Amino acid sequence: MAAQSSFRVRTRGRSFEDITGQVQERVAAAGVADGACNVFLRHTSASLLISENADPSVRRDLERFMRRVAPDGSPEYEHDTEGPDDMPAHIRSVLAGVQLTIPVSGGRLALGTWQGIYLWEHRVAPHDREVVVTVWG
Protein backbone atom coordinates (compact mmCIF):
# COMPACT_ATOMS: atom_id res chain seq x y z
CA MET A 1 0.00 0.00 0.00
CA ALA A 2 1.34 3.44 -0.93
CA ALA A 3 -0.03 6.97 -0.94
CA GLN A 4 1.41 10.17 -2.34
CA SER A 5 0.40 13.78 -1.86
CA SER A 6 2.00 17.18 -1.90
CA PHE A 7 1.68 20.53 -0.20
CA ARG A 8 3.07 24.01 -0.68
CA VAL A 9 5.01 26.12 1.79
CA ARG A 10 5.41 29.88 1.47
CA THR A 11 8.77 30.69 3.06
CA ARG A 12 9.76 33.93 4.75
CA GLY A 13 13.06 34.13 2.89
CA ARG A 14 16.16 32.59 4.42
CA SER A 15 14.64 30.69 7.33
CA PHE A 16 13.56 27.33 8.71
CA GLU A 17 9.91 26.35 8.32
CA ASP A 18 8.69 23.55 10.61
CA ILE A 19 6.71 21.16 8.39
CA THR A 20 6.47 18.24 10.83
CA GLY A 21 2.72 18.64 11.32
CA GLN A 22 1.99 18.84 7.61
CA VAL A 23 3.99 15.67 6.93
CA GLN A 24 2.33 13.85 9.85
CA GLU A 25 -1.10 14.78 8.45
CA ARG A 26 -0.20 13.02 5.18
CA VAL A 27 1.07 9.97 7.07
CA ALA A 28 -2.19 9.74 9.03
CA ALA A 29 -4.27 10.16 5.87
CA ALA A 30 -2.32 7.36 4.15
CA GLY A 31 -3.56 4.85 6.74
CA VAL A 32 -0.20 3.06 6.94
CA ALA A 33 0.44 1.59 10.39
CA ASP A 34 4.08 0.59 9.92
CA GLY A 35 6.29 1.49 6.98
CA ALA A 36 8.18 4.49 5.71
CA CYS A 37 7.65 8.07 4.65
CA ASN A 38 9.71 9.81 2.00
CA VAL A 39 9.65 13.61 1.98
CA PHE A 40 11.00 15.23 -1.19
CA LEU A 41 11.48 18.93 -1.98
CA ARG A 42 11.06 19.85 -5.66
CA HIS A 43 13.60 22.69 -5.66
CA THR A 44 17.35 23.30 -5.96
CA SER A 45 17.75 26.30 -3.66
CA ALA A 46 16.15 25.01 -0.44
CA SER A 47 16.63 21.87 1.66
CA LEU A 48 14.94 19.44 4.01
CA LEU A 49 16.40 18.39 7.32
CA ILE A 50 15.61 16.77 10.61
CA SER A 51 16.86 18.94 13.43
CA GLU A 52 16.43 19.90 17.06
CA ASN A 53 12.89 21.21 17.53
CA ALA A 54 13.10 22.64 21.05
CA ASP A 55 16.00 25.11 20.98
CA PRO A 56 15.97 27.57 18.06
CA SER A 57 19.64 28.41 18.69
CA VAL A 58 20.50 25.16 16.86
CA ARG A 59 18.95 26.51 13.67
CA ARG A 60 20.60 29.91 14.13
CA ASP A 61 23.97 28.16 14.51
CA LEU A 62 23.33 26.11 11.35
CA GLU A 63 22.62 29.31 9.43
CA ARG A 64 25.80 30.96 10.75
CA PHE A 65 27.81 27.88 9.74
CA MET A 66 26.37 27.90 6.20
CA ARG A 67 27.15 31.60 5.81
CA ARG A 68 30.83 30.70 6.23
CA VAL A 69 30.65 27.66 3.92
CA ALA A 70 28.65 29.32 1.13
CA PRO A 71 28.81 33.11 1.48
CA ASP A 72 26.54 35.33 -0.60
CA GLY A 73 28.19 37.25 -3.43
CA SER A 74 31.52 35.44 -3.43
CA PRO A 75 33.63 36.43 -6.46
CA GLU A 76 34.44 32.71 -6.87
CA TYR A 77 30.91 32.02 -8.17
CA GLU A 78 30.17 32.11 -11.88
CA HIS A 79 26.44 31.37 -11.49
CA ASP A 80 24.70 34.50 -10.19
CA THR A 81 21.78 34.79 -12.63
CA GLU A 82 19.26 35.54 -9.88
CA GLY A 83 21.52 37.57 -7.60
CA PRO A 84 24.26 37.18 -5.01
CA ASP A 85 22.36 34.47 -3.07
CA ASP A 86 21.78 32.30 -6.18
CA MET A 87 24.83 30.02 -6.18
CA PRO A 88 25.13 29.91 -2.38
CA ALA A 89 21.53 28.62 -2.27
CA HIS A 90 22.43 25.79 -4.66
CA ILE A 91 25.54 24.88 -2.65
CA ARG A 92 23.51 24.81 0.58
CA SER A 93 20.88 22.60 -1.07
CA VAL A 94 23.48 20.11 -2.30
CA LEU A 95 25.10 19.93 1.13
CA ALA A 96 21.90 19.63 3.18
CA GLY A 97 19.83 17.57 0.71
CA VAL A 98 16.30 17.63 -0.66
CA GLN A 99 14.84 14.37 0.63
CA LEU A 100 14.33 12.47 3.86
CA THR A 101 13.07 8.98 4.65
CA ILE A 102 11.49 8.51 8.08
CA PRO A 103 10.11 5.29 9.60
CA VAL A 104 6.39 5.14 10.30
CA SER A 105 5.39 3.26 13.45
CA GLY A 106 1.85 2.93 14.74
CA GLY A 107 0.61 5.33 12.06
CA ARG A 108 2.98 8.11 13.18
CA LEU A 109 6.35 9.43 12.12
CA ALA A 110 8.96 7.66 14.29
CA LEU A 111 10.85 10.85 15.10
CA GLY A 112 12.82 11.25 18.31
CA THR A 113 11.56 13.41 21.15
CA TRP A 114 13.48 16.51 20.06
CA GLN A 115 13.34 16.01 16.28
CA GLY A 116 11.36 18.09 13.81
CA ILE A 117 11.24 18.21 10.02
CA TYR A 118 12.25 21.54 8.53
CA LEU A 119 12.22 23.13 5.12
CA TRP A 120 15.36 25.28 5.08
CA GLU A 121 14.96 28.17 2.67
CA HIS A 122 18.32 29.27 1.28
CA ARG A 123 17.18 32.26 -0.79
CA VAL A 124 16.91 35.71 0.80
CA ALA A 125 13.48 36.46 -0.71
CA PRO A 126 10.31 34.48 0.16
CA HIS A 127 9.48 31.59 -2.17
CA ASP A 128 6.68 29.08 -2.73
CA ARG A 129 8.05 25.57 -2.27
CA GLU A 130 6.44 22.23 -3.09
CA VAL A 131 6.93 19.19 -0.84
CA VAL A 132 5.98 15.68 -2.03
CA VAL A 133 5.20 13.06 0.62
CA THR A 134 5.11 9.37 -0.23
CA VAL A 135 4.03 6.86 2.43
CA TRP A 136 4.20 3.11 2.03
CA GLY A 137 3.96 0.07 4.23
Secondary structure, 3 states (H helix, E strand, C coil): CEEEEEEEEECCCCEEEECHHHHHHHHHHHCCCCEEEEEEECCCCEEEEEEECCCCHHHHHHHHHHHHHCCCCCCCCCCCCCCCCHHHHHHHHHHHCCEEEEEEECCEECCCCCEEEEEEECCCCCCEEEEEEEEEC
